Amino acid sequence: MSIDLEALYIDLHRHPELSFQETRTAGVIARELGVLGLKVVEGLGKTGVASAIRNGDGPVIWLRADMDALPVEEQTGLAYASTARGIDPAGTDVPVMHACGHDMHVTAMLGALERLLATKDEWSGTVVAVFQPAEEYGAGAQAMIADGVLDRFPKPDIVLGQHLTPLPAGTIGVRPGTQMAASDGLTVRLLGRGGHGSRPHATIDPVVMAAATVMRLQTIVSREIDPREMAVVTVGAIHAGLKNNIIPAEATLELSLRYPDDDARADVMARVERVVRAEAQASGATEEPVISTLHSLPPTINDGDATARLVAAWERAFGEGSVVDPGMFTGSEDVSWFAREAGVPLVYWFWGGVDPERFADAYARGAINEEIPTNHSPFFAPVLHPTIERGVDALVVAAREFLA
């Protein structure tokens, strides 16, 4: 009996779970793998799942799909829209949505495994399927590695993975070299001196310090980085105070930094630290700010030779023009940790989920950004078909290209 992939996707979309909380999702994956007759290892990196298809001598191919969702309130209006809620790491009750397509990643992976099992007489080697938690925290891959996934399964000769993106459904986007940026998530604690809102002169106001810091941080990219180079400095959250007439003792900023390589990372990190410490000093702070790293992700770098092989294989399978170079994405991923730790090549690609006519119309009017929801949007919702089919086919073709 074949997997009903549409029903599977709808079920996963209706029941999203936050990072490292994907217990139901992991259970669904384990159940489907069991139905396929595969041995399942659960609890890798807390909630990760992995399985292997061993089919004689040949290369070892790792396929990876992530499975966590985001604290976003869905506004798609779909009949199967998520109404789920969860508790975030701060203990706050939040809405939860698959706003980045990880439900589609899982669906396509399971469909690809079923296809590979059905065609075992056409290939030989080993396919290891890795269903990873907590990609959105940038921590799931390393958690699975720390839990011994590279020791408990045959080591890969190549790592392959894919991600849904707002390209036309049926289109694959990939490029050799740096496909996605490196990233660091930082927390900055600005330490002032609290007091009564009516007596600001007796305080060191961390709210004003935070405001000045946020504005000055924006000049790093706009005024200090060569316009021909890529860098992103985003302040995604500010936390300070509880009442309008109390000046708090501290403020916290949460930063997301992006860059193409390690040299750029060192440069931007140094500039951020300089700005944070200088603004604290300018505000008269008596304590140094505390800067801590939440996560650190390397750039996602596609092997040139392997990427060229896959582009040729996909164009043979799907036709000329089915593969495009989307340019380097400033988003970041942790998939490359598997390849880096194993010392093997990686190819990581994107596939589209937008109705092609809708995309073409928005593109013709220059309205892509306004009308085509991107990942992490509350309106992000791929069309089911042919998105599911192309996701399955892309993985199968990719795996078969490197299997004997």
Summary of the structure (lengths in Angstrom):
residues: 404
radius of gyration: 22.9
end to end distance: 26.9
largest distance: 79.6
contacts: 1398
relative contact order: 0.19
helix: 37%
strand: 27%
